[in-house]
Amino acid sequence: MKKLQLGTSSLKVSNIALGCMRMSGLTEEKAKQVLHHAMELGIDFYDHADIYGGGASEEIFAKAIDMSPSVREKIILQSKCGIRKGFFDFSASHILSSVDGILERLQTDYLDVLLLHRPDALIEPEEVAEAFSKLEKSGKVRHFGVSNHSPMQIELLKKYVEQDLIVNQLQFSVMHTGMVDAGIQVNTKDPNGVDRDGAVLDYSRVNDMTIQAWSPFQYGFFEGVFVDNDKFPELNTVMQNIAEKYNVTKTTIAIAWILRHPAKIQSVVGTMNTDRLSTIADASELVLSREEWYEIYRAAGNVLP
Ligand SMILES: NC(=O)c1ccc[n+]([C@@H]2O[C@H](COP(=O)([O-])OP(=O)(O)OC[C@H]3O[C@@H](n4cnc5c(N)ncnc54)[C@H](OP(=O)(O)O)[C@@H]3O)[C@@H](O)[C@H]2O)c1
């Protein structure tokens, strides 16, 4: 499995990460199988959030992986905080208590990476800075980042936070290409030229932040999977043709499309199916051509200027 460097840190991690949002629905035995298989495939990065399954995803993960010091040192653990029922909360007290809960559920003394999950409109960056410094000093968190943040929101944080922000986790896939569209359609009248993300793709590259692509198989906001979906016939035909050329599946191609971007994006996949995970892992080293990348982009319904 190919590795990439996570932001400005010295962490070298698999370019495919396993997202554990859907793990709370599994029995411990099934979770064991998924995690054992993921490790065998070379996936060393596991993404969590305090809210996944109301904390149950982290709990079942720790039990299933049989957390011990020797297991812990082989894996990179990331979790997120800041989403509460009906509101967002980046207060220092919430960040600190959330991390304590995460560490307890994951049965570990430290997180490799902590992300702020979704922008809090009432953010007081001094509070975030206070929390991050306490967490770093106590050794509870080694690296920090954000999720679903715009460049200007990151700049605001950077004015106060001492630590590097190494990750921005964003929705990105063949069917969710806003941050690419805005760059392609710059200075045109095409509606895709509207920049909703503040040039976050270029910003991340300029500032050496790793983008983590969440929900790489979903279209819309969790409407469903686009692979093998009758709603997207052209996309599926093009992906099938390219898949046959490389003797892989469309599922592999969907991830290879993300990884082909030179921004060195890490893909966070959420399958809890071991066969599917193997197919996804085939994408780690597969490099699509420039022509194939654009062909898939066009087949997803995008028009070039
Ligand atoms: N930062 C954020 O705001 C945010 C938001 C959402 C998610 N995330 C992170 O991103 C991770 C992935 O999210 P996700 O689970 O929505 O991503 P996903 O990988 O796009 O979707 C996985 C789901 O699609 C199903 N699926 C059906 N056909 C599939 C196919 N051909 N290929 C792959 N999957 C197929 C899987 O079922 P099977 O299990 O049966 O394969 C599974 O239920 C989460 O676990 C979480 O860590 C972050």
The ligand as an ORCA input file, in Angstrom:
! r2SCAN-3c Opt
* xyz 0 1
  N     -15.657     14.784      8.171
  C     -16.926     14.570      7.907
  O     -17.786     15.457      7.982
  C     -17.334     13.185      7.462
  C     -18.623     12.947      6.989
  C     -18.950     11.633      6.591
  C     -18.002     10.626      6.656
  N     -16.752     10.882      7.143
  C     -15.698      9.841      7.210
  O     -15.637      9.217      5.946
  C     -15.763      7.799      6.106
  C     -16.384      7.206      4.884
  O     -17.732      7.675      4.765
  P     -18.827      6.763      4.064
  O     -18.954      5.487      4.789
  O     -20.017      7.585      3.845
  O     -18.062      6.523      2.696
  P     -18.211      5.590      1.423
  O     -16.972      4.779      1.392
  O     -18.485      6.530      0.299
  O     -19.496      4.690      1.617
  C     -19.457      3.429      2.214
  C     -20.848      2.864      2.236
  O     -21.287      2.638      0.897
  C     -21.640      1.254      0.748
  N     -21.345      0.788     -0.613
  C     -22.235      0.250     -1.471
  N     -21.682     -0.016     -2.648
  C     -20.402      0.331     -2.555
  C     -19.316      0.283     -3.461
  N     -19.429     -0.194     -4.713
  N     -18.125      0.734     -3.060
  C     -17.983      1.218     -1.803
  N     -18.977      1.297     -0.884
  C     -20.178      0.850     -1.261
  C     -20.837      0.546      1.817
  O     -21.485     -0.678      2.116
  P     -20.621     -1.964      2.556
  O     -20.157     -1.698      3.939
  O     -21.611     -3.059      2.475
  O     -19.496     -2.097      1.582
  C     -20.933      1.536      2.951
  O     -22.177      1.450      3.614
  C     -16.587      7.639      7.394
  O     -16.419      6.368      7.971
  C     -15.999      8.733      8.231
  O     -14.799      8.276      8.792
  C     -16.409     12.151      7.530
*
